[in-house]
Every structure is written in C-alpha cells, then in structure tokens.
Amino acid sequence: AGPKRPTKPILLGSMQRGQNVNITIAGWKMTVEQVKAAIQQLMCEGTCALDEDKLEQLEKLLPTKEECKLLSAYKGPLSELHDGEAFLVEMTSMPYLGQTLQAIKLMRSFDPRITGLMQNIGTLVAACSEVTESK
C-alpha cells in the first residue's frame, strides 16, 4: 500500500463563490479564525476589528437562503470543505448575522451624519443672524 493521495476538498456550491470568499478574506490579512472571532465580538459587544470596508465586503459574502440550506445540511468535518465554503458554513451558524451587520453599519453612520447636520444647523443660524442684523 502506497502513501495516501491527498483528497480534494469537498465543494458544496460553486468553485467561483468559494474562491471569491478566499480572495476577500486573504485581502484582509486575517485568518478565517480571526475573522470569525471579530464577527463574534461584533455580535456580542458591538465592536470589532473590521472597518467599514470589511463590514461592507462581509455583508456581500453572506450566504443566500439557498446557500444556507445547502451549507447547513453539511454534517461532515469542516476541514474536508473548500476553505471558502468552510467559512460560509461557519457564517450560517451565526444567527442574525446579516441584520447585525446592517445595524452596526447604521450605528456607525450616526456620528458622521450628526456632525454634518450640526454644521448645516450652524450655517443656518449664522445666516439667520445676518439676515436679522441687516434689517
């Protein structure tokens, strides 16, 4: 009996989808475990190491309903899956991830919006003062 040949990773969905997930996460210079830990921190504490761009990309990586059904049906070891699909399986195990990402993005957008509104209000107050003083 010769040495065992390495088996190809199991591919549940499209190869392109798995590769896109791998490429995105590799571009973040984080391991899948670090990304998962950041997501869990985000869901528990509302803060994480993922910036706005990464949150936006993560939201685009979320599995569709069809993918969720397919991925959640897999009961084998994650180590046998293609890396991108193993990550997607992990994401399906996190309840309300999509809603959490949307809520965090909305919360993070409040401060810049309020700052912009305050500047606009300041401009309006100054303009009103000038108008009343010119009469």
C-alpha positions in Angstrom: 0.0 0.0 0.0 1.5 3.3 -1.1 1.1 6.7 0.5 -2.4 8.1 0.6 -3.1 10.6 -2.0 -4.4 13.9 -0.7 -8.1 14.2 -1.4 -9.6 17.3 -3.0 -11.7 19.5 -0.7 -15.4 18.9 -0.9 -17.2 21.6 -2.9 -20.8 22.1 -2.0 -21.6 25.1 -4.2 -19.8 26.9 -7.0 -16.0 26.9 -7.1 -16.0 30.6 -8.0 -18.0 31.6 -4.9 -15.6 29.7 -2.7 -12.6 31.4 -4.4 -14.2 34.8 -4.0 -14.6 34.3 -0.3 -11.0 33.1 0.0 -9.7 36.1 -2.0 -11.7 38.6 0.1 -10.5 37.2 3.4 -6.9 36.9 2.2 -7.0 40.5 1.2 -7.9 41.4 4.8 -4.6 39.8 6.0 -6.6 37.9 8.6 -7.1 34.2 9.1 -10.6 32.7 8.9 -10.4 32.2 12.7 -9.6 35.9 13.3 -12.5 36.9 11.0 -14.8 34.6 12.9 -13.6 35.9 16.2 -14.1 39.5 15.0 -17.7 38.7 13.9 -18.5 37.0 17.2 -17.1 40.1 19.0 -19.2 42.3 16.8 -22.3 40.3 17.6 -21.7 40.2 21.4 -20.1 43.6 22.1 -21.0 45.7 19.0 -17.3 46.4 18.3 -14.7 44.6 16.3 -11.5 44.8 14.3 -13.4 45.0 11.0 -13.6 48.5 9.5 -16.4 49.9 7.3 -15.0 48.4 4.1 -14.6 45.0 5.6 -18.1 45.1 7.0 -19.4 46.0 3.6 -17.5 43.2 2.0 -18.6 40.7 4.7 -22.2 41.7 4.1 -21.7 40.8 0.4 -20.2 37.5 1.4 -23.2 36.4 3.4 -24.7 33.2 2.1 -28.0 33.4 0.2 -31.1 31.5 1.5 -30.4 28.7 -1.0 -26.7 28.5 0.1 -27.7 28.5 3.8 -29.9 25.4 3.1 -27.1 23.7 1.3 -24.4 24.6 3.8 -26.4 23.9 6.9 -27.2 20.4 5.5 -23.5 19.5 5.5 -22.7 17.5 8.6 -19.1 16.4 7.9 -15.9 17.9 9.2 -15.2 21.5 8.1 -11.6 20.5 7.4 -12.8 18.5 4.4 -14.5 21.5 2.8 -13.0 24.1 0.5 -11.7 26.9 2.7 -14.3 29.4 1.4 -17.2 27.1 2.0 -15.9 26.2 5.4 -16.1 29.9 6.2 -19.6 30.1 4.8 -20.7 27.2 6.9 -19.3 29.0 9.9 -21.3 32.1 8.9 -24.5 30.2 8.6 -24.1 29.1 12.3 -24.2 32.7 13.4 -27.8 33.7 13.9 -29.0 37.1 12.6 -25.5 38.0 11.2 -27.0 39.9 8.2 -29.2 42.0 10.5 -26.4 42.6 12.9 -24.1 43.8 10.2 -26.8 46.2 8.9 -27.5 47.5 12.4 -23.7 48.1 13.1 -23.3 49.9 9.8 -26.3 52.1 10.7 -25.0 52.8 14.2 -21.5 53.7 12.9 -23.0 56.1 10.4 -24.8 58.2 13.1 -21.8 60.3 14.2 -20.8 61.5 10.8 -24.4 62.3 10.0 -24.9 64.2 13.2 -21.7 66.1 12.6 -22.9 67.1 9.2 -26.3 68.1 10.5 -24.7 70.3 13.2 -22.6 72.0 10.6 -25.6 72.7 8.5 -27.6 74.0 11.5 -24.6 76.3 12.4 -24.6 77.7 8.9 -28.4 78.3 9.0 -28.2 80.0 12.4 -25.4 82.3 11.2 -27.4 83.1 8.0 -30.5 83.9 10.1 -28.4 86.1 12.4 -27.0 88.0 9.4 -30.5 88.5 8.0 -31.9 89.8 11.2 -29.0 92.1 11.9 -29.1 93.6 8.4 -32.7 95.0 8.9 
